[in-house]
């Protein structure tokens, strides 16, 4: 009997949470000025470039190490 009650209450709470959370997580309103994304592209792009350079240097070192071992 008690397990059935707990199951019903937890189901009810899960449904309430599923219905309320989307209402609380609205996105920001649309910017009225078109063409101005206000999102910095430079930070992420520079991190990707730096990561690519680092990966290339690592691969070159591994290749040289293998050639020196032979």
Buried (B, 14 or more C-beta within 10 A) or exposed (E): EEEEEEEEEEEEEEEEEEEEEEEEEEEEEEEEEEEEEEEEEEEEEEEEEEEEEEEEEEEEEEEEEEEEEE
